[in-house]
Amino acid sequence: MQQVMRETPLTIKEALKVIPKITGRRMHYSGVYRWVTQGLCGVRLETWRAGTVIVTSEEALWRFFDRVTTAQDRQRDKAQRTRKADKGPGEAERRKSREAARRNLEACGVLRRSA
């Protein structure tokens, strides 16, 4: 917070003008307010209050965007690792498992030994 207080202050309305228009439209006040109160991907926008006015800075916005991007990258990487871990056994493990099952069935007399 100390760092934000040394930067050029912006109200949320002023911050809306700094945020780039990605979809061709300006972001809504409630979206930035949500970043302040609830955060995005576990990251909250740095702010302080001047009376009843919520104040941030342009630098705090860019730090927020950077941290959100990093958090999203981590979440995506974690999801990819989880998907790789959930793929199950590879071809070699499946082959070994089939051979072990075949040997067990032959030992029990369910299957005849192949010549």
C-alpha positions in Angstrom: 0.0 0.0 0.0 2.8 2.4 0.7 4.0 2.0 -2.8 0.6 2.9 -4.2 0.3 6.0 -2.1 3.6 7.4 -3.7 2.2 6.9 -7.2 -0.2 9.2 -9.1 -3.6 8.5 -7.7 -6.6 7.5 -9.9 -10.2 7.0 -8.9 -11.9 4.0 -10.4 -13.6 6.2 -13.0 -10.2 7.6 -14.0 -8.7 4.1 -14.0 -11.3 3.0 -16.5 -9.8 5.5 -19.1 -6.3 3.9 -18.6 -7.5 0.3 -19.1 -7.1 -0.6 -22.8 -10.3 -1.3 -24.8 -9.9 -4.9 -25.8 -13.3 -5.6 -27.2 -13.8 -2.0 -28.5 -15.7 -1.0 -25.4 -14.5 0.6 -22.2 -14.6 -1.7 -19.1 -17.5 -1.1 -16.7 -17.0 0.4 -13.3 -18.4 -2.7 -11.6 -15.6 -4.9 -13.1 -12.8 -2.8 -11.6 -14.7 -2.6 -8.3 -14.9 -6.4 -8.4 -11.1 -6.5 -8.8 -10.8 -4.3 -5.7 -13.2 -6.3 -3.5 -13.0 -9.9 -4.7 -10.0 -10.0 -7.0 -9.3 -12.0 -10.1 -7.5 -15.4 -10.0 -6.7 -14.8 -6.3 -5.1 -11.4 -7.1 -6.7 -8.1 -5.8 -6.1 -4.6 -7.2 -4.0 -2.5 -4.9 -6.1 0.5 -3.6 -6.5 2.8 -0.7 -9.3 5.0 0.4 -9.4 8.7 0.5 -12.5 9.2 2.5 -15.2 7.4 0.6 -13.3 7.3 -2.6 -11.4 4.2 -3.7 -8.1 5.2 -5.2 -5.5 3.2 -7.1 -2.8 4.1 -9.6 -1.9 3.3 -13.2 1.2 1.5 -12.0 -0.9 -0.6 -9.6 -3.2 -1.5 -12.6 -0.2 -2.8 -14.6 1.1 -4.7 -11.6 -2.4 -6.2 -11.2 -2.5 -7.3 -14.9 1.0 -8.8 -14.6 0.1 -10.8 -11.5 -3.2 -12.0 -12.9 -1.4 -13.1 -16.1 1.1 -15.0 -14.0 -1.7 -16.6 -11.9 -3.6 -17.7 -15.0 -0.4 -19.2 -16.5 0.2 -21.1 -13.3 -3.4 -22.4 -13.3 -3.1 -23.4 -16.9 0.2 -25.2 -16.3 -1.3 -27.0 -13.3 -4.3 -28.1 -15.3 -2.0 -29.4 -18.1 0.1 -31.4 -15.6 -3.1 -32.8 -14.1 -4.3 -33.9 -17.5 -1.0 -35.6 -18.2 -1.1 -37.4 -14.9 -4.7 -38.5 -15.6 -3.9 -40.1 -18.9 -3.3 -43.5 -17.2 -0.7 -46.1 -18.1 1.2 -46.0 -21.3 1.4 -48.8 -23.9 4.3 -50.6 -22.1 2.4 -50.8 -18.9 -0.8 -52.0 -20.6 1.2 -54.7 -22.4 2.8 -55.9 -19.2 -0.6 -56.0 -17.5 -2.1 -58.0 -20.4 0.8 -60.5 -20.2 0.4 -60.9 -16.5 -3.4 -61.5 -16.8 -2.8 -64.0 -19.6 -0.2 -65.9 -17.4 -2.7 -66.0 -14.5 -5.5 -67.3 -16.7 -3.2 -70.0 -18.1 -2.0 -71.0 -14.6 -5.7 -71.4 -13.6 -6.4 -73.5 -16.6 -8.9 -71.0 -18.1 -6.7 -70.4 -21.2 -4.6 -72.9 -23.0 -0.9 -72.1 -23.5 -0.2 -70.9 -26.9 2.4 -72.8 -28.8 
